[in-house]
Amino acid sequence: MLIIRDLVKVYPGPVAALQGVSLDVPKGMFGLLGPNGAGKTTLMRILAGLLEPSSGQVTLDGSDLLAHPERTWDSLGYLPQEFGFYPHLTGEAMLKHLLRLKGVTSRKHLPELVADLLERVNLTFAARRKVKDYSGGMRQRLGIAQAIAGDPKLIIVDEPTAGLDPEERLRFYHLLSELARDRTVLLSTHIVDDVAVLCPRFAVIRAGFVLAQSTPSRALDVLADTIFEGSVADECLADLHRERTVTQSILFEGRHRVRIQVPDGADLPPGFEQVDPSLEDAYLLLMRTDSAGVKAFSQDLAPVIEHAPTPSSGAIRREPAS
């Protein structure tokens, strides 16, 4: 198990990127969900040994990742948000180069290991194609191939589906799900669907604080019978946002379709009907702290929300671009 306790990272400025993050990450897929700038990439880089925290503890199956990171390097696979490849190399040559850099050892000869990894991520057909001709999804799969080399206990993937088309995203979902069967996979994302599809457990992070830890099913159960949807005219939209707890507002066939949370289901606006809640409703409510209903939902979902500040309070905060 990956255990994170009271992890803090303060950059010069001061800029507080992580403000006491604590998580228990069991075997399987675990999602870390939050907006851009929430501290996700900073956390991923600390876990991968690329960045030192200001304070805190991280252990993987009892081994201290911070005090002796070299002892766990062979147990770790990492796919960063932006992965650099040499575009003129073939996928086969690029992967071989990355395995040499990682110092991966195997009973198999390196060419055989490379072939096995490419087959595992469904890239055998493109092994001798230059990386510059790979699609975004193919480059992500090549990145995963190097991450799983050496059969690591922990795989960290940072925003892996950003920029992928729906078909490539679905392929990547299947690959990640397969990898999580016998190891811990920590998935960092701002895309709610990634968590809804893949993760039996997840945490929500904002402004360097963990707001909640839950399961998708639990989040939906908490919101049961409280989400209503209806069409709203342009001239009424601003008033609805001011008077109600709006979770989502989208345009559909030229009209605003709005979802609101009404905990007691009373005093509904005309034309609104009860609908099934979504994980996106839960996530967007957790991003708010401006109504009693939202706070009650947050506290029911995970009491850790009580220790998190509102977006306007707390330390000076903005995560550097990474």
N, C-alpha and C positions, 0 to 999 in steps of 0.2 A: 504493500500500500504506500502511496505517496502522501506524506503528512506535511502540511505547511502551517507554521505557527507564527503569528504576529510579525509578518514580513513587512518591512518598511523600506522604501527607496525614496530618498530625497536628493534631487539634482541641485547643483549650484543655482542660486537665485533668491530664495529657495523655491524649488518646484517639487511638491510632494506627489510623486507618481503612484506610490502604494502607501496606504495608511493603515497598517495593522491587518494584513490579509491572513486569514486562517482557513484552511480547507482540508478535508479528508477525502482523498481521491482513491476509490477502490479499483479493483481489476475491472476491465470493461471500458466502455466509452463514457467519458465525463465531459460535459459541455461547460465552457466558460463564456457566458453571453454578456455583451455590453456594447455601448456605442463607441465610435472612434474616439480615442483619447481617454478611455476609461482606465487604462493601465494594463490592459491585457498583454500587449507585446512586451512591456517591461517585465511582467511576471514570467512570460515564456522565455525571455532571454536570461533571466536569473536562473530558472530551472535548467536551462541548457548549458549553464556555466559560462555564458558570454558576458555577464554583467554581475557585479558584486552588489548585494543589498546593503542598505545602511544598518539594518539590524534584522533579527528574526532567525528562524530555524526551518530547515527543509530536510526531511529524511525520506529515503526510498528503501523499503524493506529493512529498516534499521540502520542503513548506512547514511552518514551525514553528507549531503550533497554540497554543502557550503564549505565545510572544513577540509574535506578531501574529495574534491570533484573528480580528480583523476581516477579514483577507485570505482567510479560509477560510469565512466565514459563508455565502456563497452556494453553497459546496460541501457544506454540511451540512444534513441533515434529522434532527429529533429528536422522538421520541414518548416523553415522560416516563411514569413509572409512574402518576401521577395527573395527568390533563389537565383543566383547568378550562374549561367551556363556559358561555355565557350560556343558561340553559334556555329563556328566552322567545323566543330567535331561532330561525329555521328553519335547517336544515342549510346551505342555500345562503347565507343571510345570514351565518352564523357563519364559514363558510369564507372568504367574501369579506373579512370583517373580519380574519381571521388572515393572509390574504395581504397585506393592506395593512400590517399590523404588521410582517410579515417583509420588506417592501419588495420583494416578488417582481415582477420585470419580465418581460414577455413580448411577443412580436409580436402576440399575440392581445389583444383587449379583455378586461378582467377578467371580465365575465359569461361570456364564451366559455371562458376558462381554467377558471373554477369549474365550468362544466358538464362540461368534459373530465375534470377531476379526479374529480368525483363519479361519472362513468361508469366511470372506471378502477377505482374501489374499490366499484363496484356499489351506489351509493346514489342513482342518478338517480330512482328511484321514490319516494324519501323526501326529495327536495331541498326541498320546501316544507312538510315536516312539522317541527314544533317539536322542538328537540333534547331537551327533557324527555321526549318520547314515544319516543325512540330506545332500543333495547335496548343492553346492554353491548357487544356485538359491533359494532353500528352506530356507537356512539360511538368505538370503537377504530379503525374504518375511516375515520371522519371525521378522526380524529387523524392517521392515515397519509396522508390526502389532503393535509393541510397540510405534512406532513414531506417528501413527494416533490415539492412545488411547486418549480419552478426546476431540476429534474433534478439533484439533488445527487449527488456522488461517494460520499458516506458517509451512511448512514442508521443512527441509533442508536435502538433500541427497548428500553425498560426494562420487563420483566415484562408483555409485551403480552397474554398469554393468561390472566392471573390473573382468576378470576371468570367466565370465559366458559363457556357450556354446551358440550357436545361438538360439536354441529353448528356453532356459531359459531366454535369453535376450529379446526375443520377448514377452514372458509372462510378464516380468517385465515392458516392454514398455506399455503394455495394462493396467497394474495395476497403474503405475504412471499417465498415461493419464486420467484414471478414477478419481484419487484423485485430479487432478488439475481442475476439473470442477467447484468446489465451494470454492477454497482456493488458496493461493499462494504456489507453489512448486518451490524451488530454487535447480536446478540440477547442480552440479559441476562435470565436466568430462574432460578428454583429448581425448575422442573418438568422432570424428566429427559426426558419424552416430547417436549417442544419440541425438545431437542437431537437426540434419536434420529431424529425425523422430518425435521428441516430442515437440520441442520448437518453438512457434510462434515468440518469441523474444529471443535474446541472446547477450552476451557481450564476447569479447575476451580479455584475460588478459595475460600479459607477463612481467616478472621481476618486479612484483608488481604494474604495471600500467595497466589501462584499455585502450586498443588500439582502440576499436570500440564497438559501440552498434548498432544493426541492426536487420533485420528480414532475414531469409533464402532467401525469395523471392527477397528482395532488393539486397542482396549480389550477387545473380545469375544474376539479371538484370544489375548490374554494369559491370559484366564480359562478358555479351552477345557479341558474335561475336569476342572475343579476345583470345579464347583458341583453340589451334591446337594440334593434336596428330599424331605421326608417329613412325615408327620403326627406330632404330639407331644401327649401328654396334658398337661392343665393342671399337674399336680403335677411334671412333668419339665421344664417349660419353663425355669424359673430355672436349674436345673443345666446345661441345654444352653447357655444364654447364657454361663454362667460357664466352661464347659469347651471350647466351640467358637467358631469365628469365624462368627457368624450375620450374614448379609447382609440377610435380610428375614424377617419373621414376620407372617402375616396370618391372619385367621379366615375359614374357608371351610366352609360348612354346619355351623357350630358347633364346628369343630375347628381347631386351630392347624396351619397349613401353614408349615413353616419351611425356609428355604434357608440352607445353610452352605457355606463354602469349605473344601475339604480338598485342598491342593496335590498330595499324592501319591495321593489316592484310597483310602488304607488306613485300617483301623480305623473303618469307618463305623458310626454308630448303626443299630440294627435298623429296617428299613423305609425306609431312605433310598436313593434312586436318582439316578443322574446325569441332569442336565437341561441344556439349553442355557443359557449365561449370558445375562444382559441388561445393558443399559447402566446400569440402576438398581443391579444388583449391583456394577458397577465403581465407580459414584459413591459408594455407601454404604461400600465398602471404603476409598476414598480419604478419607472422613471419619474413619477410625479409624487409630490408630498403636500399637495395644496388643498386637500379636502379630507374630511373625517372618514368618508367611505374608503378612500384610497389607503389611508393610514390603517384602518381596521383590516382591510384586505392584506396589506403588507405584513402586519403583525401576526395574522392568522397563518399566513404562508410560511413565515420564518421569523421568529422573534429577534434575530440578529439585526433586523431593520431598525430596531429601536436605538441602536448605537451608531447609526449612520447619519451624517449631517444632511441638511437640505443642500441643493446645488449652490446656494448663495452663502453658505457658511463653511467653516473648516479652514484648512490650510490653503495657502496659495497653490493653485493647481492647474497645470496643463501638461500633459505628457508630451515630451519632444517627439517630433516626427521620426518614425523609424521604418 
